[in-house]
Amino acid sequence: MGASRFIGFSLTADRVLVVIAYRDVMGTLHLVNAWPATGHDLMLYEQEVDDDERR
């Protein structure tokens, strides 16, 4: 399917989410699934935020 995983903060949900989505042959982005980030996914997000603050 060629799906991608995105980890980011949702203002609407007020939390970090993991989102799985894919683009079809026409270029339309389709959501497959989403859930609150925990464990390793949350650690990756927090590490990236910390790295951005240091720059």
Phi and psi restraints in degrees (range 20) as a CNS / XPLOR table:
assign (resid 1 and name C) (resid 2 and name N)
       (resid 2 and name CA) (resid 2 and name C) 1.0 75.4 20.0 2
assign (resid 2 and name N) (resid 2 and name CA)
       (resid 2 and name C) (resid 3 and name N) 1.0 34.9 20.0 2
assign (resid 2 and name C) (resid 3 and name N)
       (resid 3 and name CA) (resid 3 and name C) 1.0 -75.3 20.0 2
assign (resid 3 and name N) (resid 3 and name CA)
       (resid 3 and name C) (resid 4 and name N) 1.0 155.9 20.0 2
assign (resid 3 and name C) (resid 4 and name N)
       (resid 4 and name CA) (resid 4 and name C) 1.0 -122.1 20.0 2
assign (resid 4 and name N) (resid 4 and name CA)
       (resid 4 and name C) (resid 5 and name N) 1.0 152.1 20.0 2
assign (resid 4 and name C) (resid 5 and name N)
       (resid 5 and name CA) (resid 5 and name C) 1.0 -108.5 20.0 2
assign (resid 5 and name N) (resid 5 and name CA)
       (resid 5 and name C) (resid 6 and name N) 1.0 132.5 20.0 2
assign (resid 5 and name C) (resid 6 and name N)
       (resid 6 and name CA) (resid 6 and name C) 1.0 -121.5 20.0 2
assign (resid 6 and name N) (resid 6 and name CA)
       (resid 6 and name C) (resid 7 and name N) 1.0 138.9 20.0 2
assign (resid 6 and name C) (resid 7 and name N)
       (resid 7 and name CA) (resid 7 and name C) 1.0 -123.1 20.0 2
assign (resid 7 and name N) (resid 7 and name CA)
       (resid 7 and name C) (resid 8 and name N) 1.0 124.6 20.0 2
assign (resid 7 and name C) (resid 8 and name N)
       (resid 8 and name CA) (resid 8 and name C) 1.0 -166.0 20.0 2
assign (resid 8 and name N) (resid 8 and name CA)
       (resid 8 and name C) (resid 9 and name N) 1.0 167.9 20.0 2
assign (resid 8 and name C) (resid 9 and name N)
       (resid 9 and name CA) (resid 9 and name C) 1.0 -85.0 20.0 2
assign (resid 9 and name N) (resid 9 and name CA)
       (resid 9 and name C) (resid 10 and name N) 1.0 131.8 20.0 2
assign (resid 9 and name C) (resid 10 and name N)
       (resid 10 and name CA) (resid 10 and name C) 1.0 -103.5 20.0 2
assign (resid 10 and name N) (resid 10 and name CA)
       (resid 10 and name C) (resid 11 and name N) 1.0 118.2 20.0 2
assign (resid 10 and name C) (resid 11 and name N)
       (resid 11 and name CA) (resid 11 and name C) 1.0 -64.7 20.0 2
assign (resid 11 and name N) (resid 11 and name CA)
       (resid 11 and name C) (resid 12 and name N) 1.0 -37.2 20.0 2
assign (resid 11 and name C) (resid 12 and name N)
       (resid 12 and name CA) (resid 12 and name C) 1.0 -65.5 20.0 2
assign (resid 12 and name N) (resid 12 and name CA)
       (resid 12 and name C) (resid 13 and name N) 1.0 -45.8 20.0 2
assign (resid 12 and name C) (resid 13 and name N)
       (resid 13 and name CA) (resid 13 and name C) 1.0 -83.4 20.0 2
assign (resid 13 and name N) (resid 13 and name CA)
       (resid 13 and name C) (resid 14 and name N) 1.0 -15.3 20.0 2
assign (resid 13 and name C) (resid 14 and name N)
       (resid 14 and name CA) (resid 14 and name C) 1.0 56.7 20.0 2
assign (resid 14 and name N) (resid 14 and name CA)
       (resid 14 and name C) (resid 15 and name N) 1.0 41.4 20.0 2
assign (resid 14 and name C) (resid 15 and name N)
       (resid 15 and name CA) (resid 15 and name C) 1.0 -161.9 20.0 2
assign (resid 15 and name N) (resid 15 and name CA)
       (resid 15 and name C) (resid 16 and name N) 1.0 168.6 20.0 2
assign (resid 15 and name C) (resid 16 and name N)
       (resid 16 and name CA) (resid 16 and name C) 1.0 -81.9 20.0 2
assign (resid 16 and name N) (resid 16 and name CA)
       (resid 16 and name C) (resid 17 and name N) 1.0 132.0 20.0 2
assign (resid 16 and name C) (resid 17 and name N)
       (resid 17 and name CA) (resid 17 and name C) 1.0 -119.9 20.0 2
assign (resid 17 and name N) (resid 17 and name CA)
       (resid 17 and name C) (resid 18 and name N) 1.0 153.2 20.0 2
assign (resid 17 and name C) (resid 18 and name N)
       (resid 18 and name CA) (resid 18 and name C) 1.0 -105.8 20.0 2
assign (resid 18 and name N) (resid 18 and name CA)
       (resid 18 and name C) (resid 19 and name N) 1.0 127.1 20.0 2
assign (resid 18 and name C) (resid 19 and name N)
       (resid 19 and name CA) (resid 19 and name C) 1.0 -124.1 20.0 2
assign (resid 19 and name N) (resid 19 and name CA)
       (resid 19 and name C) (resid 20 and name N) 1.0 131.1 20.0 2
assign (resid 19 and name C) (resid 20 and name N)
       (resid 20 and name CA) (resid 20 and name C) 1.0 -107.4 20.0 2
assign (resid 20 and name N) (resid 20 and name CA)
       (resid 20 and name C) (resid 21 and name N) 1.0 127.0 20.0 2
assign (resid 20 and name C) (resid 21 and name N)
       (resid 21 and name CA) (resid 21 and name C) 1.0 -146.8 20.0 2
assign (resid 21 and name N) (resid 21 and name CA)
       (resid 21 and name C) (resid 22 and name N) 1.0 162.9 20.0 2
assign (resid 21 and name C) (resid 22 and name N)
       (resid 22 and name CA) (resid 22 and name C) 1.0 -145.3 20.0 2
assign (resid 22 and name N) (resid 22 and name CA)
       (resid 22 and name C) (resid 23 and name N) 1.0 156.2 20.0 2
assign (resid 22 and name C) (resid 23 and name N)
       (resid 23 and name CA) (resid 23 and name C) 1.0 -101.8 20.0 2
assign (resid 23 and name N) (resid 23 and name CA)
       (resid 23 and name C) (resid 24 and name N) 1.0 131.8 20.0 2
assign (resid 23 and name C) (resid 24 and name N)
       (resid 24 and name CA) (resid 24 and name C) 1.0 -81.3 20.0 2
assign (resid 24 and name N) (resid 24 and name CA)
       (resid 24 and name C) (resid 25 and name N) 1.0 179.1 20.0 2
assign (resid 24 and name C) (resid 25 and name N)
       (resid 25 and name CA) (resid 25 and name C) 1.0 -64.2 20.0 2
assign (resid 25 and name N) (resid 25 and name CA)
       (resid 25 and name C) (resid 26 and name N) 1.0 -19.4 20.0 2
assign (resid 25 and name C) (resid 26 and name N)
       (resid 26 and name CA) (resid 26 and name C) 1.0 -88.3 20.0 2
assign (resid 26 and name N) (resid 26 and name CA)
       (resid 26 and name C) (resid 27 and name N) 1.0 -5.7 20.0 2
assign (resid 26 and name C) (resid 27 and name N)
       (resid 27 and name CA) (resid 27 and name C) 1.0 93.0 20.0 2
assign (resid 27 and name N) (resid 27 and name CA)
       (resid 27 and name C) (resid 28 and name N) 1.0 3.0 20.0 2
assign (resid 27 and name C) (resid 28 and name N)
       (resid 28 and name CA) (resid 28 and name C) 1.0 -78.1 20.0 2
assign (resid 28 and name N) (resid 28 and name CA)
       (resid 28 and name C) (resid 29 and name N) 1.0 132.6 20.0 2
assign (resid 28 and name C) (resid 29 and name N)
       (resid 29 and name CA) (resid 29 and name C) 1.0 -85.4 20.0 2
assign (resid 29 and name N) (resid 29 and name CA)
       (resid 29 and name C) (resid 30 and name N) 1.0 129.0 20.0 2
assign (resid 29 and name C) (resid 30 and name N)
       (resid 30 and name CA) (resid 30 and name C) 1.0 -119.3 20.0 2
assign (resid 30 and name N) (resid 30 and name CA)
       (resid 30 and name C) (resid 31 and name N) 1.0 130.1 20.0 2
assign (resid 30 and name C) (resid 31 and name N)
       (resid 31 and name CA) (resid 31 and name C) 1.0 -75.8 20.0 2
assign (resid 31 and name N) (resid 31 and name CA)
       (resid 31 and name C) (resid 32 and name N) 1.0 132.0 20.0 2
assign (resid 31 and name C) (resid 32 and name N)
       (resid 32 and name CA) (resid 32 and name C) 1.0 -98.7 20.0 2
assign (resid 32 and name N) (resid 32 and name CA)
       (resid 32 and name C) (resid 33 and name N) 1.0 -47.6 20.0 2
assign (resid 32 and name C) (resid 33 and name N)
       (resid 33 and name CA) (resid 33 and name C) 1.0 -165.0 20.0 2
assign (resid 33 and name N) (resid 33 and name CA)
       (resid 33 and name C) (resid 34 and name N) 1.0 161.8 20.0 2
assign (resid 33 and name C) (resid 34 and name N)
       (resid 34 and name CA) (resid 34 and name C) 1.0 -153.8 20.0 2
assign (resid 34 and name N) (resid 34 and name CA)
       (resid 34 and name C) (resid 35 and name N) 1.0 149.2 20.0 2
assign (resid 34 and name C) (resid 35 and name N)
       (resid 35 and name CA) (resid 35 and name C) 1.0 -157.5 20.0 2
assign (resid 35 and name N) (resid 35 and name CA)
       (resid 35 and name C) (resid 36 and name N) 1.0 160.6 20.0 2
assign (resid 35 and name C) (resid 36 and name N)
       (resid 36 and name CA) (resid 36 and name C) 1.0 -63.7 20.0 2
assign (resid 36 and name N) (resid 36 and name CA)
       (resid 36 and name C) (resid 37 and name N) 1.0 136.4 20.0 2
assign (resid 36 and name C) (resid 37 and name N)
       (resid 37 and name CA) (resid 37 and name C) 1.0 -72.1 20.0 2
assign (resid 37 and name N) (resid 37 and name CA)
       (resid 37 and name C) (resid 38 and name N) 1.0 137.0 20.0 2
assign (resid 37 and name C) (resid 38 and name N)
       (resid 38 and name CA) (resid 38 and name C) 1.0 -140.8 20.0 2
assign (resid 38 and name N) (resid 38 and name CA)
       (resid 38 and name C) (resid 39 and name N) 1.0 171.3 20.0 2
assign (resid 38 and name C) (resid 39 and name N)
       (resid 39 and name CA) (resid 39 and name C) 1.0 52.1 20.0 2
assign (resid 39 and name N) (resid 39 and name CA)
       (resid 39 and name C) (resid 40 and name N) 1.0 -128.8 20.0 2
assign (resid 39 and name C) (resid 40 and name N)
       (resid 40 and name CA) (resid 40 and name C) 1.0 -61.8 20.0 2
assign (resid 40 and name N) (resid 40 and name CA)
       (resid 40 and name C) (resid 41 and name N) 1.0 -40.3 20.0 2
assign (resid 40 and name C) (resid 41 and name N)
       (resid 41 and name CA) (resid 41 and name C) 1.0 -61.7 20.0 2
assign (resid 41 and name N) (resid 41 and name CA)
       (resid 41 and name C) (resid 42 and name N) 1.0 -43.7 20.0 2
assign (resid 41 and name C) (resid 42 and name N)
       (resid 42 and name CA) (resid 42 and name C) 1.0 -66.5 20.0 2
assign (resid 42 and name N) (resid 42 and name CA)
       (resid 42 and name C) (resid 43 and name N) 1.0 -39.2 20.0 2
assign (resid 42 and name C) (resid 43 and name N)
       (resid 43 and name CA) (resid 43 and name C) 1.0 -62.1 20.0 2
assign (resid 43 and name N) (resid 43 and name CA)
       (resid 43 and name C) (resid 44 and name N) 1.0 -43.0 20.0 2
assign (resid 43 and name C) (resid 44 and name N)
       (resid 44 and name CA) (resid 44 and name C) 1.0 -60.3 20.0 2
assign (resid 44 and name N) (resid 44 and name CA)
       (resid 44 and name C) (resid 45 and name N) 1.0 -43.5 20.0 2
assign (resid 44 and name C) (resid 45 and name N)
       (resid 45 and name CA) (resid 45 and name C) 1.0 -63.5 20.0 2
assign (resid 45 and name N) (resid 45 and name CA)
       (resid 45 and name C) (resid 46 and name N) 1.0 -48.2 20.0 2
assign (resid 45 and name C) (resid 46 and name N)
       (resid 46 and name CA) (resid 46 and name C) 1.0 -63.8 20.0 2
assign (resid 46 and name N) (resid 46 and name CA)
       (resid 46 and name C) (resid 47 and name N) 1.0 -36.7 20.0 2
assign (resid 46 and name C) (resid 47 and name N)
       (resid 47 and name CA) (resid 47 and name C) 1.0 -64.6 20.0 2
assign (resid 47 and name N) (resid 47 and name CA)
       (resid 47 and name C) (resid 48 and name N) 1.0 -42.6 20.0 2
assign (resid 47 and name C) (resid 48 and name N)
       (resid 48 and name CA) (resid 48 and name C) 1.0 -64.9 20.0 2
assign (resid 48 and name N) (resid 48 and name CA)
       (resid 48 and name C) (resid 49 and name N) 1.0 -41.4 20.0 2
assign (resid 48 and name C) (resid 49 and name N)
       (resid 49 and name CA) (resid 49 and name C) 1.0 -62.5 20.0 2
assign (resid 49 and name N) (resid 49 and name CA)
       (resid 49 and name C) (resid 50 and name N) 1.0 -44.8 20.0 2
assign (resid 49 and name C) (resid 50 and name N)
       (resid 50 and name CA) (resid 50 and name C) 1.0 -61.2 20.0 2
assign (resid 50 and name N) (resid 50 and name CA)
       (resid 50 and name C) (resid 51 and name N) 1.0 -42.7 20.0 2
assign (resid 50 and name C) (resid 51 and name N)
       (resid 51 and name CA) (resid 51 and name C) 1.0 -63.0 20.0 2
assign (resid 51 and name N) (resid 51 and name CA)
       (resid 51 and name C) (resid 52 and name N) 1.0 -40.4 20.0 2
assign (resid 51 and name C) (resid 52 and name N)
       (resid 52 and name CA) (resid 52 and name C) 1.0 -65.2 20.0 2
assign (resid 52 and name N) (resid 52 and name CA)
       (resid 52 and name C) (resid 53 and name N) 1.0 -35.9 20.0 2
assign (resid 52 and name C) (resid 53 and name N)
       (resid 53 and name CA) (resid 53 and name C) 1.0 -70.1 20.0 2
assign (resid 53 and name N) (resid 53 and name CA)
       (resid 53 and name C) (resid 54 and name N) 1.0 -27.0 20.0 2
assign (resid 53 and name C) (resid 54 and name N)
       (resid 54 and name CA) (resid 54 and name C) 1.0 -77.6 20.0 2
assign (resid 54 and name N) (resid 54 and name CA)
       (resid 54 and name C) (resid 55 and name N) 1.0 -18.7 20.0 2
